Amino acid sequence: MSDSHLIVGAGPIGRHVAALLADRGSRVTVVSRSGRSTGIDGVQHLALDASDPDALARAAEGTDYLYNCANPADYTQWERVWPPLAASLLSAAERSGAVYAITGTLYPYGPVDVPISEDLPEAATDHKGRLRARMWAEARAAHDAGRIRAVEIRGSDYMGRGVGGNGHISRLVPDALRGKRALMMGRTDLPHTFTDVHDAARTLVAAAEDPGAHGRVWHVPSNPPVAQAQALTDVLASVGKPPVKVSSLRGAGLAAAALAVPFMREMREIIYQWERPYVLDDSAARARFGIAPTPWDEVCRRTAQG
């Protein structure tokens, strides 16, 4: 009998994980509130509120791997949505005995002035970063206590197929393909790491299936950093389109937008990512898993194709 995988979340990472696993013949179920099909052959879909611990535990019975690929889109609701969801996932992992593999973020590290390696202190300055740091600390504590087997991967800003409005670059692509000016937050000329969602999925599966990798965080192998304006230009060039003009929202303009729009207020809290170099150190995961990032030109084409 093939191995069994339960994926919570049908967003970009969840769909890529499901496709990878189904393509090799694993038994895969994707859980989401709607239960809507991902369109991936061989994947089962289940409509479920994953924050219901009993319902999720029943779904996880007999599964070998439980993946947290959830991503509540509304940052303003994270404090309400994440705690019960994270607790439910931990409970399901403990009750089922499944390996618990988490798709994390770089937010827990907070502002940094050096390449971001896994051994940096978690010094988040905003509520999103502190929340995600607490989530991993709870999973790590359960792992260290022998209650579960847990691992977390973290990538930088996502690019690639299916990211859409979830990515700082991909959200600009539809208008940029029509030649419209792009509005970016922060400095547009500083080196910044971008992570392909397919590479994040590859790393998540590799970390889950490697018992020696459990109990710690791994950074997703990613291409060398580029400035965000250059990243958009590269995406356009990958499909034969010319560069577009770029404007930057910073300082007083961003502060004014934050007063009027709750989402912009959340983004202002993490604007440090775009006001200084933001470079991921992925050397540990490359060495452990033998994963190299998808070539940059292919990442750009995937991003352009949506």
N, C-alpha and C positions, 0 to 999 in steps of 0.2 A: 504494500500500500504506500502511496506517495505521501510526502510530508504535507502538513496542513497549516495554512497561514490565514490569520484573520487581520484584516486591515481596517482600522478605524479612520475614516476620512476619505472622500472621493475627489479631493483636490488634485493639483498637479503632482505632488509627491506620491500620494496614494495611488493614483492611476498609473504612474510609471512603475511603482513597486509591483502592482497587480500584473502589469503587462510582462515585466521581467519574469515573474514567478510562473505565470500561466504559460509563457512561451516554452519553458523548460519542462512543463508537465506537472507542476505542483497543484495541489488543491487550494484554491484561493476564494475567499469570501470578502467582499467589501461591504462595510457597514457605513451607512449614512442615514440621516434623518428621513430623507425622501425615499431611499432605496433605489434611486434612479440608476439605470444601467450605465456603466462606463463604456459600453460598446466593445469590450474586450472579450474575444472568444474564450469560452471555458471558465469564465469568472462568474461566481454566484454573487447575488446582491441581496442585502438584507436591510429593510427599513427598521431603524432602531434608534432610540435616544440613548447614546452611549454613556450619558451621565447617570443612567439608571443602573446601579451596580448589579442588581440581581439579573436584569435583562442581559447585560453585557456578559456577566459570568456564565449564564446559560449558553449564550452564543459562542463563548470561548471554550466550552467543554470539549476536550479531546483535541484541541488545536496545539500545534507545536510552537508557533510563533505568533505573538500579538504585536502589531505595529501601531504606534501612535502617530498617525499622519494627519491628525485634525489640525485645523487652522481657523479659529473663529475670526471672521473677516473684520468685524467691528472692534477696533482697538479699545473703544470706550466701554465695551462690555466684557473685557477680559477678566476683570476682578469678579464679575458675577458668573461668567461661563466656565472659566478654567478650573477653579478649585474643585467643584463637584465632578467634572469630567476627569481631571487628573486622579482624584481619589478612586473613581470608578474603575479606571484603567489599572491602577495599582492593585485594587481588590481582585479584578478579573485575572490579572497575572498570577497573583498568589493562589487564588482558588483553582485555577486551571493548571498551574505549573508551567505555562508557556513562557518562553523567553520574551521579555518585554523590550522592544526596540523603539526608541523615541526619536522623532525628528525634532531637534531643538533649534535654537537660534543663537546668534552671537550677542544678543542683547545683555545676557548676564555679565559680560565683561565690562560694560560701560565704556566711557571714553578711554582711548588708548593712544599711546605715542610710539608704540613699537609693533612689529608684526605680531599678529594675534595667534599665540600658541595655546595648547590645551592647559598648560600649567600656569597661565596668568590668573591672578586673583579675580574672583567674581565681585566686581565693585560697581554694579549698576547704579545709575543715578536717577532712573525713572521707574515708574511702577511696573511697566511691562517687563523690564529686565530683572527687577527684583522678584517678580512673580515666577518667571521662567527659571531663575536660579533656585528658587525655593522648590519648584517642581522637581528639578533634577536632584536636589539635596535629599528630598524625601524618597525618591526612587533609589538613590545611591545608598541611603541608610537602610532601606529594606533589603537591598542586595547584600550589603555588608553583614546584615544580621542573618543572612541565609534564607530569608523568606521568599525572595524572587531572584531571578537572573535578569539584570538590566544593563542596557547600553544606550548611549545617546550619540547622535551625530549632529554636527552643526556646520552649516554652510553660510556663505555670504549671500548678497542679494541675488535672487534667482533670475536666470534667463533660460531660454529653451522653449520647447513645444508645450503649449497649453498653459503657460504662466499668466498671460493676459494682464488683467488689472492687478494681479498680485505682485507684479515686479515693477521696479522703478523705471527700467528701460522699456520693458514690453508694453507697459500701459501707454507709452508715447508713440509706439510704432504705427498703429492704424492711421493717426493723423499725419505723422511724419511721412508715411508712404504716399500721402496725397500732397506732400510738399508744404504742410503747415508748420509754423514755428513750434518748437518744443519748449515747454516751461519745466525747468528742473529745479530742485531744491538744493541750496548750498552751493559750494564751489563746483564748477563743472570741469576743472582742469587738474584735479588731484588724482593720484593713483588710487584705484578702488578695485577690490576683488569682486568678481561676479562668478557665481556657481551655476552650472547647468543642472536642471532638475533631474535629468536622467542620471547624471553622475551622483547626485544625492541619493537617488533610489539604489543605485549599484552599491554605494557605500553602506547604506542602511542594511541591505540584505547581507552583505559580506560581514558586517559587524555582528549582526544577529546570529549568524551561523558559525561564528568563530568563538568557541567557549573561552579561549584565552584573551579575547578582546572585551569581554564583559566587565562591568564594574567601573567604566570610565567613559570619558567623552573622546570622540574622534572628529577631526575636521575634514570635510569633504575635499578631496583633490580637485583643485580649480586652476584655471589658466592664470598666467601672470596678470597683475592688475593693470587696468587701463582707466583713463579718466572717463567720467560718465558721458561727456559730450562725444568723445572718441568712440565709445561703445555704441552709441546710437548711430554714428556715422558708419561704423563697421557693419552694423545690422543692415542699414540701407544699401551699402555697397554690395553686400552679399547677394542681393537680388537685383542689382543693376540700377539702383536709385541714387540720386545725388544727395549730398548733405543738405540739411535744413538749418535755418537760423535757430539759435538757442538762446533763451533768456533764463536768468537765474532768480529764484525767490530766496532772499536772505534778509537778515537783520530786521529793520523796521517793517518791511513788507511782509515778511513771514510772521512777525509778531501781530500785525493787524489781521492777517488771515487766520491766525490761531484764535483770536478773540471771536471771530465770526463763525468759524467752522470747527466743530469738535475734532474731526479727523486731523485737521492741520495742527491743532493743539497737541495731539498725540505725536505727530511727526516732528514738531518743534522740539519735543523732549529728547529725540534721538538724532537731532540734526548734526551732532558731533560727528556722525559717520560720514558726513559730506563736507565738513569744514576742516578736515585734516586727512592725511593719507590713511587709508583703511585697508590693510593688507593682511590676508590670511596666511598663516603658516600651516601647511597641510603635509609637512614632511613625515609625520608619524604615521598617518594613514596610508600614504604612498608606500612606505616601507613595510607596513604590516600586511596590507591587503594586495599590494602589487597593482593598484588601480592608478591609471593615468587619466587626466581629464580629457573629455572629448575635445578634439581640435577646435580652436577658437573660430575658425571660419565656418565650421559646421554648427557650432553653438549659435552663431549669428544667423545662419540660414534658418535654423529651427525657430529662432525667435521671430524672424521676419514672417515665417509661414503661419505663425500663431498656434 
